[in-house]
Amino acid sequence: MAAASAEKTTTVVGKDELIHQIAARAGMNLKETSKVIDAFTEVVREDVSKGQEVRLMGFGTWNLRNVAPRKVKSIRGVNHITIPSRKRVGFSVGAVLSQAAQPHKAKATASTSTSTSTSTSTSTSTNRPGMTNRPGATR
């Protein structure tokens, strides 16, 4: 139970904090940075709404996806409700952003470059995102 509560205490970087961080790194003032971020989000929103894919190499891709209709049980009774098909915005993580979530993997790759290929393939196969290291787990 304590582990679950520790996971829920995450830091959220909001728009204001993001503007401050970007302004500091880019050497811009806050007003200019805010305009840039607003323009970026507006361009992504408009292009995705037109059905275009927006891709930032290494970071990720925004696109419009079709969601099939599905039946769910009503919370008010036994009746089933059909949720109609719809479109939603999807985001696929790019390679650079994906590696940022695995900082130990980047360090391991650099240190195992001098080791044999057998040890590299073993460490790579067990540390893939989304894969669990449980006995009997196969791909």
C-alpha positions, -999 to 999 in steps of 0.1 A, spaced: 0 0 0 29 24 8 44 17 -26 12 26 -44 10 60 -26 46 67 -34 39 62 -71 10 87 -71 32 115 -58 45 127 -91 55 162 -101 34 178 -129 50 204 -151 23 227 -161 22 252 -189 36 281 -168 66 260 -156 72 247 -191 73 283 -204 98 293 -177 121 263 -184 120 269 -222 126 306 -218 156 300 -196 172 275 -220 164 294 -252 174 328 -238 139 342 -246 116 363 -225 84 347 -211 60 366 -234 78 354 -266 81 318 -252 44 318 -244 36 329 -279 58 301 -294 42 274 -273 7 287 -281 15 287 -318 30 252 -316 -1 238 -299 -24 256 -324 -5 242 -354 -6 207 -340 -43 210 -332 -52 223 -366 -31 198 -386 -44 168 -366 -80 180 -370 -75 180 -408 -63 144 -406 -26 152 -410 1 135 -391 24 158 -371 59 143 -365 88 156 -345 116 133 -353 128 115 -322 101 131 -300 68 116 -313 39 117 -337 4 131 -332 -23 116 -355 -61 111 -357 -72 76 -349 -106 58 -354 -121 42 -323 -145 14 -331 -180 14 -315 -183 -7 -283 -209 -19 -259 -205 -12 -222 -226 -20 -192 -246 9 -178 -237 21 -143 -274 26 -136 -285 -9 -143 -281 -40 -163 -287 -24 -196 -259 -22 -222 -251 10 -239 -235 13 -273 -208 39 -275 -206 50 -312 -174 51 -332 -154 82 -330 -121 98 -337 -95 106 -311 -60 121 -311 -32 96 -307 4 101 -298 32 77 -306 64 82 -287 96 87 -307 129 70 -301 147 98 -282 118 104 -259 114 67 -253 151 64 -244 147 92 -219 123 70 -200 150 44 -197 181 63 -185 197 31 -171 195 16 -206 214 44 -222 242 40 -197 242 2 -201 245 5 -238 276 28 -235 293 5 -210 285 -27 -228 298 -14 -261 332 -28 -251 319 -61 -239 310 -91 -260 279 -92 -282 264 -120 -260 262 -99 -229 248 -70 -249 220 -90 -265 211 -105 -231 209 -71 -214 190 -56 -243 164 -84 -245 155 -82 -208 152 -44 -205 127 -36 -232 99 -12 -223 67 -29 -215 83 -63 -210 82 -80 -176 110 -102 -163 88 -130 -149 95 -167 -154 78 -182 -184 71 -148 -201 76 -150 -238 74 -125 -266 
